[in-house]
């Protein structure tokens, strides 16, 4: 969704919380002898502390706050994998729940405590361990902020391409645990595609160290991919080997106006054929979103609103002169063939920033479109136009005053929707139920990039069959038989 | 390894087999009532047959032949997932081993029966189900040959980039089960990176259908990646949704001579920076390999042998004129800076083929370098030069007459080695033990792209820790608690 720095500073929770702690979590109640005291004996006050009961930091992410009664038994801030293992071994033996935490910038409550638990925060494990320029890899501890990873790669004249609005706060281990996405997935893939090696501590304290640097490794099961995207329910990621890329030397950015989604698909076809691997962003904004991101925020629109769709198109390459020429030819040809009705190519870095600011305007929603409820779903790229139409029909029929903003990474099949009714009257669960039903019927995913966590857990069955969910449970039981790792998340 | 059509036709097994059926497989002995008769009752003669006892087809792959006493109880050739599920349910209930088979082109015995079992051959499930041009996907049944997939994509003016020497015989489901690699991994990734959706039947007959087309899907665990590369031990892959790419419009290919591996790494750095995502192959051939692939096979070398290393460099792009210009500039600059001592750029498709024929000469080994033992290992790209030196030292010290050919996909960290001692005297296990010890000590992988199967099973511990292997066993027990799926493979 790309929530920028402004939102991090919000003094109170930014969304109403609706988390219930049912009887299934009762077993996570505090154990008889003080967990904190025992852990202190094992690991000492350097690693274990009692969290300040007033501190909100370990109790909420960007969307969800822990229910008031939930007690954090101890806060563990380990300095290495061995200490992570010691905490997990201790808790696993005693059946104490453990919630691993990164930068707490998630949007689905995946790392929010919902029962009495020990928190493992990776915040002290933030070292960049090695950059191997030849292998094109960066080895880093899980608690390093994404931005520190980007900067270290940049200093070695290479690039780590994952990028999110929360880059300054989110941690690279959390990016892996949630399989983070962002704006460059089209060209570089999701976090899953950017991890070559991984070290994970299992619930029982065993350390799986698979810190390989090779693109190719078919020596048994790919354990790495099982932990990526498992939202802290199967193990705690402690170290990662990441894939780096050459820095691009050219960038071309344009805004294009198109009459409808059919034209958007034509432009996508032309962009794929003409730019191939250079195509790095293809962001679609429906009219109400474009209006809000420009005039709605007091900005002059780079292109006059046409009532049609706006596409932000970007390419990155290695040949500044030729790449921009080819990009201009693509835009010109698309206008001549009437696929694009109007277009503007950025002539400066300032204009590039202006174009992206429109796309990134959800960060400013708290000022102009609040309270709102947001969605992150995916369906096949060709179906997005019909999905938008169907969601609009269904939601407007039920709530004629509802305001809907559609935007998304269309080439990835990823659509975002933000919805607002009258101020303070947000029938959140009803809206969610309707939206996820439509997405499920279209064989889409109820989470494209944010994960399931706590917030989407009730709706998982819309995207995954009973057999799939049963298989996830089997895997969970195999790796965490006592169910101590991040209980109550995903399923 | 790229074994071409000539080898498929070899009338007898192409490598000595050394498979022992220890007591651990005794439990797979035939059950009391005839499995064949019972299966026939359930599924009928359309699906179930008794294999011709003389037919070798279901008893061997390219490297390993089943031990003589191993009995195939029944041959199942299902026509759809439901029939696959029926066979698995039947066998799982009775504890009968099941071996899933694709095109039997593997190199490690992964699909070779080693105990009394029912074979499930996917050969009848070969339909291309759908091509979605907008999503850029192709949905296909697991038994379709790789080449049929490539041709179907091509007919839709798109490309499926996975390519192997056995493309005409290998099946796409087998490519997924073994996470196949090949010559284009550098640019397009391995099979793991090319699968968007998957349908798998588990040992108990449950069907997991996750046939998604979206690049982004974070709705719970990524079950897909768990099955890819699991070599038929966790489930039987029945259908796949594959990712297609725009066809490249330019191709530039060169052979370069370099004095040593340090120069190879300099060229790789320049190629990555100058060609970025267009760089599609970077194949390194050590001197003895280059000599055998040219004069050794009666061909005129395109570049005079220099005693140094030869690199086959290739780029693919979308702009024929500019791409070849940039490619030529890269080669010229590398010669000016003395990284490359001699080079030739292909001027025709015939020359492109000639260059690749040198790299693909292992397919002709049976005529000129036989019997031999081959290796497929990986270490970080920067360590390959030292690995070659160490392997040479260790092996020549032990067997002064040993002949060693080194070649590989250096940018992927992937090195191949073929070794031959005097004819008919190949101390296979001793050589393997030595090679894998060296690779293990260097934290490399004993299998980069061929898998573990049966042949590398004794050496898995060189690449994977006890904790990793224990975790693989836990996953195996969770998904196949009776151990009926392809028993005795990987670990």
Interface residues (C-beta under 8 A of the other chain):
Chain A: X132 X133 X134 X135 X136 X137 X178 X179 X181 X185 X186 X187 X189 X190 X192 X193 X202 X206 X207 X208 X209 X210 X211 X212 X213 X214 X215 X216 X217 X218 X219 X220 X221 X222 X223 X225 X226 X228 X229 X230 X234 X245 X246 X248 X265 X268 X269 X272 X273 X274 X275 X276 X277 X278 X317 X318 X319 X322 X326 X378 X379 X380 X381 X382 X409 X411 X412 X413 X414 X443 X444 X445 X446 X447 X448 X449 X450 X451 X452 X456 X460 X463 X464 X465 X467 X468 X469 X470 X471 X472 X474 X475 X477 X478 X479 X490 X491
Chain B: X132 X133 X134 X135 X136 X137 X178 X179 X181 X185 X186 X187 X189 X190 X192 X193 X202 X206 X207 X208 X209 X210 X211 X212 X213 X214 X215 X216 X217 X218 X219 X220 X221 X222 X223 X225 X226 X228 X229 X230 X234 X245 X246 X248 X265 X268 X269 X272 X273 X274 X275 X276 X277 X278 X317 X318 X319 X322 X326 X378 X379 X380 X381 X382 X409 X411 X412 X413 X414 X443 X444 X445 X446 X447 X448 X449 X450 X451 X452 X456 X460 X463 X464 X465 X467 X468 X469 X470 X471 X472 X474 X475 X477 X478 X479 X490 X491
